[in-house]
Amino acid sequence: MSKRRNTKNNTNNNSDDESGNRPPAPVGPFELEISDLAADARGVGHRDGKAVFVADTLPGELVVYNRTRQHRNHDEGVLQSIVQPAAQRVTPRCAHFGVCGGCALQHLEPSGQIEFKQSQLLSALQRIGKVTPTQVLPPITGAVWNYRRRARLAVKHVPAKGGVLVGFRERSTRFVATLERCDVLVSAVGERIAELQQLIESLSICDRVPQIEVAAGDNAVALVLRVLDPPSEQDRVLLTEFSRASGIWLYLQPGGLETATPLLPDTPTLFYTLPEYDIRIEFRPTDFVQIHAEINAKMVKQALTLMALEPSDKVLELFSGIGNFTLPLARVARQVISVEGERDLVGRAKQNAKSNGLQNITAHTGDLFSSEPNPPWLQRDFSKVLLDPPRSGAREIIPAIAAKSPSHILYCSCHPATLARDAATLVHEHGYTLTQAGVMDMFPHTAHVESMALFERL
C-alpha cells in the first residue's frame, strides 16, 4: 500500500465524535521537515516557531501535512504526502495501519524502531534522572510479527457499518477499527478476526459483548468473552462449534476477572515454559503475562545474568506476579522473597512454585504503593533485589529497599519516564551507580518502550 493511499484513509470513519461535535476542518496544506520522533512515535518538525506533530512521518523526511489542531505551543497535523522519504521507511505490512491504533511504527524498519526506543530510554534517563548508564546493553530483539500472546480487543455492534466490529480502537478515538486480520496477534487469533466478527454477530447477545481478551500459552489459545447478558442455549451451541472447529478455547466473563469461566469442561490450563530453567508456569487467561514469549525468555535470562547470582544469595523480588522471575531466581539463589499486591496472583505463584518442586520461595501479599513502616517481608535479609513494577514505577518503596543496602538492584521497566525518576532517587539520594541499561522489544511496531537497568553499590 502506498503511503499516499494509507494516509488518505487515516481519518475517523465516523463523521462526528461521540458527543456529536464535528472535528475542526483541516487547514493547509503545509510543507514540513521532520527532525525527530516524539515519545508517541509521531514525527516532529517546526513551522513558524512552533513544534508540529504529524503521525506516520520519520526524521529526515520532507512532508506535506494538513493542520488538524492548533495549540498555543504546538500544532497537530495529518500527513498528506511525502515529498522526500527517509531511508529507513518501509511499506506497512498491515492494510489497516494508519487507522487502527494497535501499531504506530510499521512504516519504520525494525532496526530503526529499536534505535528510536533506545533513544527514548537514554534521553529520559539523562533528561529526567540526570543519569547515564556506564554501559548500554545490546537490545533484546525477536520476532516482529504474530508475537502478541496477550491483548484486549474491543467489540462493537454497529449495524450501519455492516454488523459487529472486533479489533483495537482507532487512533485517538473511541471507535473500533474495522479489521479483517491482525498481523501482530498470534496467528491463531490474528487470522480469524473476520470469523470472530461473524461469530459474535450470530449470537442473540451480539450487542452485549463489549470486549474479548486474548491469551495464548505454549499449549493452547484462549479467548475470554465479556458478556453483559447470559448467552442463550443456541448461543452456547454456536460458541462450542467455533471452539471445536478453531481449536481456540472460550471463556465467558459475566462480571469481574474472577468470574471468567471455561465454556467447555475439558478446557486445558494455559501454561508457558522457560526451558533454560526447567520452569513451567500455569496461568489463567485473565492473568498478566509478558506479551512476547521469545523476548520474555531472553529478558529473564539477561536479568539473572546481570544480577550475578550466587548460590548463597537471598533475593527480594517486588511486583512478582505469578512467578515469571521468581521461579528462575529460585533455581539459582538460596532463597527468594517475593511480594505481589494481588492475593490471587500470590496464590497462583505459590502453586507454580509447588508444581515446579521449589521450596525456597517465601511469597507475600503486600501493598507496594504505600509507605507502610517496616512490612514483614522487609524485615528479612536479602542481598539483591529485582523490581518489575507497572508504569507508575516503584517510587514509594525504593527508599526502604535502598536503606537495606543490597549490592544489586535490577529494575525492569515498561515506562522510561518513571524508570528515570526512580533512577535519580537511587543514584543521587542513595549512592547507587547505574552500571547497565538497555531496551527490550516487547512490543514491535508500537511506541511502547520496555527496558532493564542495573544499579550497583560500588
Secondary structure, 3 states (H helix, E strand, C coil): CCHHHHHHCCCCCCCCCCCCCCCCCCEEEEEEEEEEECCCCCEEEEECCEEEEECCCCCCCEEEEEEEEECCCEEEEEEEEEEECCCCECCCCCCCECCECCCCCCCECHHHHHHHHHHHHHHHHHHCCCCCCCEECCCECCCCCCCECEEEEEEEEEHHHCEEEEECEECCCCCECCCCCCCCECHHHHCCHHHHHHHHHHCCCCCCCCEEEEEECCCCEEEEEECCCCCCHHHHHHHHHHHHHHCEEEEEECCCHHHCEECCCCCCCEEEEEHHHCEEEEECCCCCCCCEHHHHHHHHHHHHHHCCCCCCCEEEEECCCCCCCHHHHHHHCCEEEEEECCHHHHHHHHHHHHHCCCCCEEEEECCCCCCCCCCHHHHCCCCEEEECCCCCCCCCCHHHHHCCCCCEEEEEECCHHHHHHHHHHHHHHCCCEEEEEEEECCCCCCCCCEEEEEEECC
